[in-house]
Amino acid sequence: MKLTTRGSVAAAFMACIATAVAVSPAAAGTSAPVDLPLESLETVLPVQAPELRTGVPVPVAGVPDGPRYVTGRMLPENALPAVPFTAELPEITFELPVEDPLGEGSLGALRAVSEASDVMLSSPGASVGAPLSAPRGDLAGQPEPVLPQLALITPVLQGTPAAALLMD
């Protein structure tokens, strides 16, 4: 391999590494930015295309509340623990240019903006009881058959989204 070819390959490799390092802090956030291209609407509708900027929340898993052993039960509670997640609903901006109906220019832009807000959610969980009781002394240490109990832990979603409609 020639020296110039090696230099070109090394430069390309260094450019890839620099790009990966520059992008990695943005990818470590809790939302991925998205700009939706709506310019194709101008060919169908006789209006200017609106701009829509938003993001996709990236949920980050937390530590589940593990099984807890309770005296008198053969199986632990929270046999299937609920897993908590946190994410951030990103800011959403929708901007639509408003034309003067008399054809004398633009009246400005109508904007709908929602603020970024934190979201907390947890997956469903379950707790199952055994079909046998704990060993009983009056039955010579033998367990007694009982109806198994099933408890479902409901999923939880908490957030405080807010939005505003503005005319510029």
N, C-alpha and C positions, 0 to 999 in steps of 0.2 A: 504494500500500500504506500502511495506517495505521501509525502509530508503534508501537502495541501489537502489531500483527502482526509487524513487523520485530523487535521485542524478543523475541517468542516464538520466532521462527525462529532468532535469534541464540543464545538460551538453549538451544534444542534442539541446535544445532550445537556449542556449547561442551560440552554434556553428552556428546555423542558423542565428541568429541576427548578429553575427560577419561577416558572409559571405555576408549578405545583405548590411551591412555598407561598406564593402570593395568593393563591386561591384557597389554601387550607384554612386560614382564619375565617373566611366567609362561610365555608362549609361547616364550620364548627358551631355556628349559631343555631337558634331554635326555629328559624324559618328560612326558606329558600325563596329569594325574590323571583317574581314572574311579571313580565310585561307582555300583555296580550296584544298581538297585532290585529287591529280591526280595520285596517285601511281598505280591505276588500269590500267593505260595506258601501264605500263611495261609488262603486260601479253599479250597485243594485239600487241604492236609495239616493235621492238628490240632496243629501246633506253631508256636511263634513263628518268624518269618522271620529267617534269619541276615543279618548285615551283611557285605558284601564291598566292600572299598576296595582299589583297585589303580591301575595306570597303564599307559599304552601307551608303550613306548620309542620315542623319535624318533632314528633313526640320523643321525649327522652324518658326511658323507663327508670323507675325508682326501685327501691328495695321492698319486696313484698313482706307483709306481716306474716311470718311463718306459722306453722302449726303450734298450738299450745296444748300441753297435756293437762287434763283436769282429773282430779281424783274421782274415782267412781265410774269413769268411762274407759272403755277398752281402746277406742280410737281417739286421736287428738281432734280438737276443734280446729277449724280452718284447714281441713285436709287439702283443699284446693284454695290457696290463698289468693286474695285479690291483689293485682299488681298495679301500683300507682304510676301514672304518667304525668309529665308536665310538658307544656308546649306554650308557644306564644302565637296568638292570632296576629298576623302582621297588619300593618296599616294598609288600608285599601283606598285608592284614589281613583275616582271616576270623573273625568272632565269632558263636558260636551259643549262645543262652541254653539252659541245661540245667535242666529242670524236675524236681522231686522226684517219683519214680514213685508215692509214697504220697499225693501231692496236698497236701503241706504247704508249698508255696512253691517258691522257686527255689534251686537249689544253687549258682548262679553262672553263669559263662559259660566256654565252651571257646573258646580263641583259637588260631588258627594264624597265625603271623607269619613272614614272610620278610624278611630285610634287603635293603636296596638294594645292588646290586653293579654294577660296571662290566663291560661286555661289549665285546670287540673282535672284529671279524670282517672278513674280506676276501673279495671276490668271486673267482671263478675267473679264470684268465688263460691265455694260450697263447703259445707260441713256435713259429714255423714256419721250417723250413729251405728253401732254394731247391732246385729240381731240377737246378741246375747248380753245379759247383764253381767256385772262384776261377780266374781265368785262369792257365794253366800254361805255363811256359817251354818244356817239352819238346814241347808241341803248338802251337808257334808263337803262343803267347798266347791260344789258344782255350780256353774252358771245357770240362770233361768232364761228360757227364750222370751224375748220381748219384741215388740214392733220396732223396726229400725226408724230412726229419726233422720230427716233430711232438712237442712237449712240452706237456703240460697242467699248469698250476699249480693245485693243489687249493685249494678254499676252506678258510678257517680260521675257527673259532669258539672263542673263549676267554672264560671267565667263571668266577666263583666264587660261585654262589648258595648261600645257607644259610637254614635255616628252623628254627623251634621251635614246639612244641605246649605251650600253657600252660593252666592251669585257675585262673580267678580266683574 
